[in-house]
Amino acid sequence: MPELSPRRRMLVLAICCMSLLIVSLDVTILNVALPSMQDELHASTAGLQWTIDAYTLVLASLLMLAGSTADRIGRKRVFMVGLVVFSLGSLLCSLAPNLDALIAFRMIQAIGGSMLNPVAMSIITNTFTDPRERAKAIGVWGAVVGISMAAGPLIGGVLVDSIGWRSIFWTNLPVGLVALLLTLRYVPESRAPKARRPDPVGQFLVIALFGSLTYAIIEAPTSGAATVLPFAAIALAALLGLLWYEPRRDEPLIDLRFFRSAPFSGATVIAIGAFAALGGFLFLSTLYLQNVRGLSALHAGLWMLPMAVPMFLCAPVSGRLVGSRGPRLSLLIAGTAMTVSAVMFAAFDAETSNVTLFIGYAVFGIGFGFVNAPITNTAVSGMPRAQAGVAAAVASTSRQLGQTLGVAVIGAVLASGINASAYRTTFVSASVPGWWILVGCGLTVLGLGVLTSGRWARGTAERTAEQLKSVELREAARVSA
């Protein structure tokens, strides 16, 4: 990629952030619309889970493929295709005649979405080569998540209450079109110096692992063991297959050598834990506010502001902290705040009082606002720039997998404990085990934040980076010879 002027770099960052905005808006707007979808499409709790997880599942399964493909054939090209497919999927979702069609169209959306965020992060990584500038750019990237969290529930609430839930998908169309035109004009093409070969076996194993595991979790409360256990066995076999097959390939879909770096491995697990907490938090909160308290979609969206505003404000602060002091402080703040918030709901029924509900949402927003920048920066820092797309895709995959598992597990726990005939009176007690799971997610962020950000962890990252660079140099010498 050619060296760009500071103004052009900021324009590229803004264009990439537009793709994150529509993907993040899609998640928050959809959560506000879940009760309306449930009424019109006659969906069960499992059906609501699938409207979210069908998207995140496909996204998680294809992110690494999209990252490596973009490194191979061109990041700008893949990014533009992703914008077109995502916008088309959004249009189809707005026209879905039933729940099954909506789930299918959400999967089309996800195919496009898989080509956006990891590829955009790879573009940013190759545009901002100075570590401090890159950390600040990633902080801005994280702030966009906060913007979507703040705007999504409000926009979604207005649209659902005034027009209907189908209109929530229309917001993606103008933003996607503008981003497409700006990308065509201003984003330079870039690719890795050496093209990576496709890994169809690895891709199949990833899809089998994520798909079968999610199905087993979601269907466990309503289906018998004879239905669930085969899918759990498929997930285990796919995991073992990945661990056996991928190290034997010269250019694997998942380069397991990345995980020799303790910070990278920690960032991966932290991303799963943090986004599982976010997915579960939004799922429980939306159903509680609208189905138990009886609030409209707009009023429920307004109740999300105490979480969204701190998330927006804290993300750039976290980016600056990571750039100046490293990831540890941001991760400690994130883990502590997320744990405290979940404990408030699990042990003290925070949702039953307006004051504690407000505080619980605000504390969670602070925690999640601090967690994104250290995850992203750790994932790509120290890795060879040629591997930026794959490294960023692993981090993005971890986020989507976490959100998928969060909705699947929390929804399954809720479905197994709730009494359909007394939904409003049993919801709070049935959600308590789910909140304790979110406490575990917060403690995971906190513990790994301490463990993987010290001197020993940095040493493993340096050794891993040197090994990867040595392998690249040997491979380049072999090809040139």
C-alpha positions, 0 to 999 in steps of 0.5 A: 500500500502506498504511503498516504497523507495524514488527511487521506489516512483519516478518510480511509479510517472514516470509510472503514468505520462506516462498515463497522457502524452498519454491522454494529447498528444491525446488532443493537437495532435487532435486539430492540426489535426482538419482541415485535418480531416474536409477536408478528412471526410467532417465534419461540425463545429459540427462534429469537436466538436463531435470528441473532445466532444465524448471523453471528454464526455464519459471520464467525465461520467465514471471517478467517476465510474473508481475511485470508482471501482479502490478503490474497486477492485484494482488500479493497476488492473484498471490502466492496463485495462485502458492502454489496452483499451486506446491503442486499441481505439487509433488503431481503431481511426487510421483505422476509415473509416468515421466521425461516426466511428471515433467518436465511436472509440474515445468513446472506447478510452475514456473508457480506458482513464477514468481508467487512470488519476484519478486512477493514481492520486489515486496511487500517493496520496497513494504513497506520503503520506507526504503533501509536497512531494505530492504537489511536485509530483502533480507539476511534474504531472502538468508539464507533461501537459505542456510537452504534450502541447509543444510536441503535436502540434509539433509531430502532425504537423509533422505527419499530414503534412508528413503521415496524420492525422491517424498517430496521434493516433499511438503515443499512442501505444508504450507509452501505451505498455511501461507503461503497462509493467512497471506497471506490474513490479513496481507498487504495488497493493492498494485498499481502506480498505472498498469496495464501492458498485456500484451505477448504478442509479447514474451512469445512471443519470450522463451519462444522465446529461452530454450527454443531456446537451452537445448534446443540446449545440452543436446542438442548432445552427443548430437544432430547439427548438423542437429538443434541448429543450427535451434534455435540459429538460432531463439534468435538470431532471437528475441533480435534480435526482442526488441531490435527490437520491445521499444523500439517498445512503450509498455509492453514486457515487458522495458523495455530502458531499465533497462539504461541503468543500469550497476549494473542491467545489471551486476547482471543479468549478475552474477546470470546468472554467479553462478547459472550457477556455483551450478547447475553446482556443485550438478550436478557435486557431487551426481553426484560424491558419489553416483555416483563416491564411492558415498555415500548421499543423506544422506551426500551431503547432509551434505557440502553443509553446508560450503557451506550454512552459510557461505552462511547466515551470510554472506547477512545480513552482505552485506545489512548491508554493502550497506545501509551501504557499497554493493554493491562490497565484497560483490561483490568478496568474492563474485567472489574466493571463487567464483573461488578455489573453482572454481580449486581444483577445476579445477586441483587436483582438490579433490574427490579429497581430503576436506580440499580438498573441504571447503575448496572447498565452504566457500569457494564458500559464502562467495562465494555468500552474499555475492552475492545481496543486492547483486544484488537491492538494485541491481536495485530501488534507484533504480527508480520504485516503480511499476516494482518488480515488473518490475525485481525480475522481471528480476533473478529472471529473470537468476538462473533463466536463469543456473541453467538455462544452468549446468546445461545447459552443465556437463551438456553438457560432462560428457556429451561427456567422460565414458565411460559404461563407466568412469563412476567413473574418467573423471568427475573428468577429464571435469568439469575443463572444467566447473570452468574454466567456473565459474572464468569465472563467478567472474571475471565476478562479480568484474570486473563488481562492480568496474566497475559499482559506482563513481562513473561507474556510479552516475551512469548509475543516477541518470540512468536513474531520472530518465528513467524518472520523467520518462516516468511523470510525462508519461504520468500527465499525459497520462492525467489530461488 
